[in-house]
Amino acid sequence: SKAAIARAAGADEVINYTEQDFAAECRRLTDGRGVDVVYDGVGRSTFDKSLDSLRVRGMLVLFGAASGPVPPFDPAILNAKGSLFLTRPGLAHYIAAREELAWRAAELFGLLERGALTVRIDATFPLERAADAHRALEGRQTTGKLLLAIAAGDR
């Protein structure tokens, strides 16, 4: 179902990393070149293959750790695999200053208003079921954003 959602959102190719060697598929689909960027929200179980999927000077954006944190590694691996770049961004570093938060929020809501960005809401949980929402995320049962709803009387 996640592959169908990705295709509906405009993906030209979809690789199920649990069923296919996604590094090999990335190489095949790019005639051996590798991809420009990998956005990896899984972590430990996909990290090595994410690096193997990249072109020379490609970028790995590690933004999650659904399978666990990536263990320490020798940064020389980045050189050996093609002078790769690795980043582990955190939201707090992008909204630390009030001005930047306002700028980013205005850009985001502008995209939403123009219909240039679609947010897929998968489910809404009452706040008292926040633990259920967290379990759904951990269990990879989601295909979009989860919302926690606060009852009007709880504000």
N, C-alpha and C positions, 0 to 999 in steps of 0.2 A: 504493500500500500504506500510506503514511503517513496518508492521508485515512481509510482504513478503520480504522486503529488509533485515530485521533482520535475517530471516530464511536463505536467500541466503548468508548472511555473516557468517553463521555457528551457529546461536542460536538453541539450542535444544528445548527450550520452549519460547513462546512469550505470554505475558500477556498485554492486552490492559487496561491500568489503568483507562480509562474513561468508560469502560464497565464492568469491573470485580473488585472485591475486591482484589487488588493485594497482600495485606498482607496475606490474607487467602490463596490465590493461592500459594504464596511463601512457606507458612507453609505446604500446601498440597503436593507440589512438593518435599519438603525436609523431608517428614515424620515427620513434626512437629518441626524440628530442627531450621529452619530459614536459611537465606542466609548469606554468609560471608561478603559481601559488597553490599551496594546499592549506585549507582551513581545517584544522584537526581539533575536534571537540571530544575525541575519545581518549587520547593519551597513551598510556602504557602499551596497549596491544596494537596500536597502529603507528606509533612514532617512527620506527625504523623504516617501514614501508612508505610512510609519508615522505621521509627524506629521499628514499629511492625513487619516488615519483617525480621529483623536481628536475627541471632543466638546470644547466650551468647558471649560477647566480640566482637561482630561484629562491622563493621565500616560503618558509613554513610558519604559519600563524597558529600557535598552539593555544587554544582558548578554553580548553576544558580538560577534564580528567575522568570521564565516565568509567573507564576501565582501570583507573588508578593513576597515580602520579608517575611521570617518566623518571626512571632512576638516573642518577648522575651519569654523565658520559663525557668523553674526551672531546673538547671543542675542535680538535684537529680533524675529527670526522667530517665537519662542515667543509673544511678545505679539501679533503680527499674526495668528497662526493661532488665537488664542483664549485667551490667558493660560495656555499649556500648561506642564506641568512635565516636566522631563527628569532622569533619574538614571542613573548608570553605576555600579551597585553592585559591590563586590568582597567576596568571602567573608571576607578577612582583617579587614575592618572590622566584621564581625558576630560574630567570635569572638576578638577581640583579648584580652579579659579571660577568665581561666579560668572565672569564674562564669557569664559569658554563654555560653561554649562548653558548659558542663555543662547549663545551662538549655535551650539549643537542642537539644542531643543528646537529652536526656530527652524533650522534646516530640516530636522526630522519631521516636524509637524507641517512644514511647507510641502514636503514630498507627499505626505499623507493627504493633505488637502487637494493637491493636484492629481491624485490618483496614480502617482508614479511609484508608489510603494504600497504593497499589500501586506497586511499583518494577518497571519493565519492564527486564529484563536481556537485551540483544540478543546479546552474545557475550562469551566469556571467552578471553583470550589469555595464553599463558605470558609471563612477564616478558621473556624474551629476544626476544619478538615485539612489544614495545611500539611500535616504529616502524610495524609493520603496523596496529596499533590506531589510531595517530595518523593514518595515511593514510586509514583507513576514516572517521574523523571528518571530516577535511578534504574527503574526496570525497562527503560527505553520504550515505554508504552505511549509516548506522545508524538504527535506530528505537527505541533504548532505550539504557540504560547499557552501557558496556564495562567489563569487569573485567580487571585484570592479576593473574594467579595466580603466587604465589611457591611454588616447589617446597619440600616439607617439609625437604629437606636444605639449602636456601639460607637458612634463618631464622637 
